[in-house]
Amino acid sequence: MPTTEAPTGPPVDVIESRLGAALYDPVLWVAERLGIAALRRELLAEARGAVLEIGAGTGLNLPHYPGDLNQLVLAEPGHRIGERIDLDRAPTGVPTRLERASAERLPFADASFDTVVSTFVLCTVGDPRRAVAEAARVLRPGGRLLFLEHVGAESGWRRALQRRSVRAWAAFADGCRCDRDTVGTIEAGMRIESIARGRWRGMPAVVKPLAWGRATTV
Ligand SMILES: C[S@@+](CC[C@H](N)C(=O)[O-])C[C@H]1O[C@@H](n2cnc3c(N)ncnc32)[C@H](O)[C@@H]1O
């Protein structure tokens, strides 16, 4: 349930390794060129007004934001990955800042953003339901969550593979869970307006199914 006050206190601790932070962009390099960079751009073209991005990572979304935003806040609790963000990659003229904050405990007032962005984050947060509830809380009525996430396969050999590899993958990928029903989690807290599905080309089979789209608070 949305709360009426922003939670206070330090961000939730995240699992992060120096190696994971250093390898993040190189590991994604091929996949970005095989379509993910274009997908980021298409999704983020719908960002409006004041924008909050949760789990911003190394800032791969920055160059894809429209140039007419009122403000852009990147919330990233990880020190090692966060220090790789280059705010100069944001569109010229968009006031942009970085906050050390967890998605489950956003230090922002209710109804303070028009758009929340989550790309490849709900796989990794400790409590994805809480993160979606927080996104809904900080969005203005009618505001939108733009999401791009890898999700658990519904059935078949890929589902079996994900179940078998979930612990090994989480150990390799700094806590990322490859088997989550992330679309169900978003649906439990918001209304999905549009959704598309595809494959994460250039990445291992365990994270292939992708879902992206828009959800709203009303
Ligand atoms: C797979 S990376 C995605 C980075 C970026 N969003 C992208 O699209 O490339 C997952 C990110 O979620 C962050 N993260 C982990 N736990 C988190 C939490 N509880 N709240 C917010 N972000 C979290 C990690 O530090 C990491 O930057």
The ligand as an SDF file (V2000), in Angstrom:
LIG
                    3D

 27 29  0  0  0  0  0  0  0  0999 V2000
   21.2970   -5.2870  -13.7430 C   0  0  0  0  0  0  0  0  0  0  0  0
   21.6590   -3.7340  -13.0920 S   0  0  0  0  0  0  0  0  0  0  0  0
   20.6750   -2.6520  -14.1240 C   0  0  0  0  0  0  0  0  0  0  0  0
   21.3080   -1.3030  -14.3210 C   0  0  0  0  0  0  0  0  0  0  0  0
   20.5740   -0.3530  -15.2360 C   0  0  0  0  0  0  0  0  0  0  0  0
   19.2410   -0.0790  -14.7690 N   0  0  0  0  0  0  0  0  0  0  0  0
   20.5310   -0.8300  -16.6650 C   0  0  0  0  0  0  0  0  0  0  0  0
   19.4710   -0.7880  -17.2830 O   0  0  0  0  0  0  0  0  0  0  0  0
   21.5830   -1.1890  -17.1890 O   0  0  0  0  0  0  0  0  0  0  0  0
   20.7370   -3.7610  -11.5760 C   0  0  0  0  0  0  0  0  0  0  0  0
   20.9200   -2.5030  -10.7780 C   0  0  0  0  0  0  0  0  0  0  0  0
   20.0280   -2.5270   -9.6590 O   0  0  0  0  0  0  0  0  0  0  0  0
   20.7180   -2.0260   -8.5400 C   0  0  0  0  0  0  0  0  0  0  0  0
   20.0580   -2.4700   -7.3090 N   0  0  0  0  0  0  0  0  0  0  0  0
   20.2830   -3.5840   -6.5840 C   0  0  0  0  0  0  0  0  0  0  0  0
   19.4790   -3.6080   -5.5080 N   0  0  0  0  0  0  0  0  0  0  0  0
   18.7340   -2.4860   -5.5620 C   0  0  0  0  0  0  0  0  0  0  0  0
   17.7240   -1.9350   -4.7350 C   0  0  0  0  0  0  0  0  0  0  0  0
   17.3140   -2.5480   -3.6250 N   0  0  0  0  0  0  0  0  0  0  0  0
   17.1810   -0.7560   -5.0990 N   0  0  0  0  0  0  0  0  0  0  0  0
   17.5800   -0.1180   -6.2270 C   0  0  0  0  0  0  0  0  0  0  0  0
   18.5240   -0.5950   -7.0520 N   0  0  0  0  0  0  0  0  0  0  0  0
   19.0900   -1.7600   -6.7240 C   0  0  0  0  0  0  0  0  0  0  0  0
   22.1280   -2.5400   -8.7040 C   0  0  0  0  0  0  0  0  0  0  0  0
   23.0660   -1.8170   -7.9040 O   0  0  0  0  0  0  0  0  0  0  0  0
   22.3240   -2.3470  -10.1990 C   0  0  0  0  0  0  0  0  0  0  0  0
   22.7770   -1.0630  -10.4810 O   0  0  0  0  0  0  0  0  0  0  0  0
  1  2  1  0
  2  3  1  0
  2 10  1  0
  3  4  1  0
  4  5  1  0
  5  6  1  0
  5  7  1  0
  7  8  2  0
  7  9  1  0
 10 11  1  0
 11 12  1  0
 11 26  1  0
 12 13  1  0
 13 14  1  0
 13 24  1  0
 14 15  1  0
 14 23  1  0
 15 16  2  0
 16 17  1  0
 17 18  1  0
 17 23  2  0
 18 19  1  0
 18 20  2  0
 20 21  1  0
 21 22  2  0
 22 23  1  0
 24 25  1  0
 24 26  1  0
 26 27  1  0
M  CHG  2   2   1   9  -1
M  END
$$$$
